[in-house]
Amino acid sequence: NGQANLIHGRNILPELSGIVDSISISLDAENEEKYKEICRPALDGAYEALLSFIKMAKDYIPHVEVSVVEHPLVDVERCRKIAEELGVRFRLRRLNVVG
């Protein structure tokens, strides 16, 4: 969960180092406003915590990617750019398509 550090109140990524070699984190939206609308996070600061987690994950996990579900509310290209800016891979998921 990209909010793991926020949920636990500490950086949990060192605990994953050497154990987890790949992680996919759901970015879900290109900004906090849309993230709140789509995901309805329970904790304040969830979107910023998510971005921070993604950025830090690269230091502990060899393969980090973010994913976004193709949705009319989401600016997929802006999300792709965020992934690029964070230095991680990007994967587009299709709504209601499994696999």
Phi and psi in degrees as GROMACS dihedral restraints (atoms count N, CA, C in turn):
[ dihedral_restraints ]
;  ai    aj    ak    al  type     phi  dphi    fc
    3     4     5     6     1   -66.0    20    10
    4     5     6     7     1    -6.2    20    10
    6     7     8     9     1  -105.0    20    10
    7     8     9    10     1    12.5    20    10
    9    10    11    12     1   -56.3    20    10
   10    11    12    13     1   -43.1    20    10
   12    13    14    15     1   -65.5    20    10
   13    14    15    16     1   -38.7    20    10
   15    16    17    18     1   -65.7    20    10
   16    17    18    19     1   -44.7    20    10
   18    19    20    21     1   -62.6    20    10
   19    20    21    22     1   -44.0    20    10
   21    22    23    24     1   -89.2    20    10
   22    23    24    25     1    -9.8    20    10
   24    25    26    27     1    71.1    20    10
   25    26    27    28     1    20.8    20    10
   27    28    29    30     1  -162.3    20    10
   28    29    30    31     1   167.3    20    10
   30    31    32    33     1   -79.6    20    10
   31    32    33    34     1   110.4    20    10
   33    34    35    36     1   -90.3    20    10
   34    35    36    37     1    -8.5    20    10
   36    37    38    39     1   -59.4    20    10
   37    38    39    40     1   -38.3    20    10
   39    40    41    42     1   -57.9    20    10
   40    41    42    43     1   -28.3    20    10
   42    43    44    45     1   -71.5    20    10
   43    44    45    46     1   -20.1    20    10
   45    46    47    48     1   -91.0    20    10
   46    47    48    49     1   -20.1    20    10
   48    49    50    51     1   -59.8    20    10
   49    50    51    52     1   130.2    20    10
   51    52    53    54     1    83.2    20    10
   52    53    54    55     1   -10.8    20    10
   54    55    56    57     1  -109.3    20    10
   55    56    57    58     1   -45.8    20    10
   57    58    59    60     1  -101.8    20    10
   58    59    60    61     1   127.3    20    10
   60    61    62    63     1  -108.4    20    10
   61    62    63    64     1    -7.4    20    10
   63    64    65    66     1  -151.7    20    10
   64    65    66    67     1   138.9    20    10
   66    67    68    69     1  -143.1    20    10
   67    68    69    70     1   139.6    20    10
   69    70    71    72     1  -117.7    20    10
   70    71    72    73     1   124.3    20    10
   72    73    74    75     1  -116.0    20    10
   73    74    75    76     1   129.8    20    10
   75    76    77    78     1   -76.8    20    10
   76    77    78    79     1   113.8    20    10
   78    79    80    81     1   -78.6    20    10
   79    80    81    82     1   -44.6    20    10
   81    82    83    84     1    71.0    20    10
   82    83    84    85     1   -25.7    20    10
   84    85    86    87     1  -162.7    20    10
   85    86    87    88     1   161.4    20    10
   87    88    89    90     1   -91.6    20    10
   88    89    90    91     1    -5.3    20    10
   90    91    92    93     1  -156.3    20    10
   91    92    93    94     1   168.2    20    10
   93    94    95    96     1   -62.9    20    10
   94    95    96    97     1   -40.7    20    10
   96    97    98    99     1   -59.1    20    10
   97    98    99   100     1   -49.5    20    10
   99   100   101   102     1   -69.0    20    10
  100   101   102   103     1   -36.3    20    10
  102   103   104   105     1   -59.2    20    10
  103   104   105   106     1   -45.0    20    10
  105   106   107   108     1   -62.8    20    10
  106   107   108   109     1   -41.2    20    10
  108   109   110   111     1   -65.7    20    10
  109   110   111   112     1   -43.3    20    10
  111   112   113   114     1   -79.6    20    10
  112   113   114   115     1   -44.9    20    10
  114   115   116   117     1   -97.1    20    10
  115   116   117   118     1   -23.8    20    10
  117   118   119   120     1    47.9    20    10
  118   119   120   121     1    59.8    20    10
  120   121   122   123     1   -63.9    20    10
  121   122   123   124     1   147.5    20    10
  123   124   125   126     1   -79.4    20    10
  124   125   126   127     1   -22.9    20    10
  126   127   128   129     1  -109.8    20    10
  127   128   129   130     1   140.9    20    10
  129   130   131   132     1   -67.3    20    10
  130   131   132   133     1   145.9    20    10
  132   133   134   135     1    78.2    20    10
  133   134   135   136     1    15.7    20    10
  135   136   137   138     1   -62.7    20    10
  136   137   138   139     1   -41.1    20    10
  138   139   140   141     1   -67.8    20    10
  139   140   141   142     1   -45.3    20    10
  141   142   143   144     1   -64.1    20    10
  142   143   144   145     1   -38.1    20    10
  144   145   146   147     1   -63.9    20    10
  145   146   147   148     1   -38.7    20    10
  147   148   149   150     1   -61.5    20    10
  148   149   150   151     1   -49.0    20    10
  150   151   152   153     1   -61.9    20    10
  151   152   153   154     1   -40.6    20    10
  153   154   155   156     1   -64.0    20    10
  154   155   156   157     1   -42.7    20    10
  156   157   158   159     1   -61.2    20    10
  157   158   159   160     1   -44.6    20    10
  159   160   161   162     1   -60.2    20    10
  160   161   162   163     1   -47.0    20    10
  162   163   164   165     1   -62.2    20    10
  163   164   165   166     1   -43.9    20    10
  165   166   167   168     1   -73.3    20    10
  166   167   168   169     1   -29.1    20    10
  168   169   170   171     1   -57.1    20    10
  169   170   171   172     1   -33.5    20    10
  171   172   173   174     1   -59.0    20    10
  172   173   174   175     1   -26.7    20    10
  174   175   176   177     1   -78.2    20    10
  175   176   177   178     1   -13.1    20    10
  177   178   179   180     1  -122.6    20    10
  178   179   180   181     1   -23.4    20    10
  180   181   182   183     1  -125.7    20    10
  181   182   183   184     1   126.3    20    10
  183   184   185   186     1   -60.7    20    10
  184   185   186   187     1   -38.6    20    10
  186   187   188   189     1  -121.2    20    10
  187   188   189   190     1   111.1    20    10
  189   190   191   192     1  -121.0    20    10
  190   191   192   193     1   130.1    20    10
  192   193   194   195     1  -134.1    20    10
  193   194   195   196     1   154.0    20    10
  195   196   197   198     1  -113.8    20    10
  196   197   198   199     1   149.7    20    10
  198   199   200   201     1  -126.9    20    10
  199   200   201   202     1   155.7    20    10
  201   202   203   204     1  -139.0    20    10
  202   203   204   205     1   136.8    20    10
  204   205   206   207     1   -85.2    20    10
  205   206   207   208     1   129.9    20    10
  207   208   209   210     1   -62.3    20    10
  208   209   210   211     1   118.8    20    10
  210   211   212   213     1  -151.0    20    10
  211   212   213   214     1   144.3    20    10
  213   214   215   216     1   -57.4    20    10
  214   215   216   217     1   -27.9    20    10
  216   217   218   219     1   -80.6    20    10
  217   218   219   220     1   -14.6    20    10
  219   220   221   222     1  -101.2    20    10
  220   221   222   223     1   131.6    20    10
  222   223   224   225     1   -86.6    20    10
  223   224   225   226     1    93.0    20    10
  225   226   227   228     1   -59.4    20    10
  226   227   228   229     1   -42.0    20    10
  228   229   230   231     1   -66.0    20    10
  229   230   231   232     1   -36.3    20    10
  231   232   233   234     1   -66.7    20    10
  232   233   234   235     1   -38.7    20    10
  234   235   236   237     1   -64.1    20    10
  235   236   237   238     1   -40.3    20    10
  237   238   239   240     1   -60.4    20    10
  238   239   240   241     1   -40.7    20    10
  240   241   242   243     1   -66.1    20    10
  241   242   243   244     1   -39.9    20    10
  243   244   245   246     1   -60.6    20    10
  244   245   246   247     1   -44.6    20    10
  246   247   248   249     1   -59.1    20    10
  247   248   249   250     1   -44.4    20    10
  249   250   251   252     1   -61.3    20    10
  250   251   252   253     1   -44.9    20    10
  252   253   254   255     1   -63.5    20    10
  253   254   255   256     1   -33.4    20    10
  255   256   257   258     1   -82.7    20    10
  256   257   258   259     1    -9.7    20    10
  258   259   260   261     1    77.7    20    10
  259   260   261   262     1    31.1    20    10
  261   262   263   264     1  -125.3    20    10
  262   263   264   265     1   164.3    20    10
  264   265   266   267     1   -73.6    20    10
  265   266   267   268     1   159.0    20    10
  267   268   269   270     1  -123.6    20    10
  268   269   270   271     1   138.4    20    10
  270   271   272   273     1  -135.2    20    10
  271   272   273   274     1   128.3    20    10
  273   274   275   276     1   -93.7    20    10
  274   275   276   277     1   127.4    20    10
  276   277   278   279     1  -105.1    20    10
  277   278   279   280     1   143.1    20    10
  279   280   281   282     1   -90.0    20    10
  280   281   282   283     1   135.5    20    10
  282   283   284   285     1   -62.2    20    10
  283   284   285   286     1   130.9    20    10
  285   286   287   288     1    63.3    20    10
  286   287   288   289     1    24.7    20    10
  288   289   290   291     1  -119.3    20    10
  289   290   291   292     1   121.7    20    10
  291   292   293   294     1  -100.1    20    10
  292   293   294   295     1   138.6    20    10
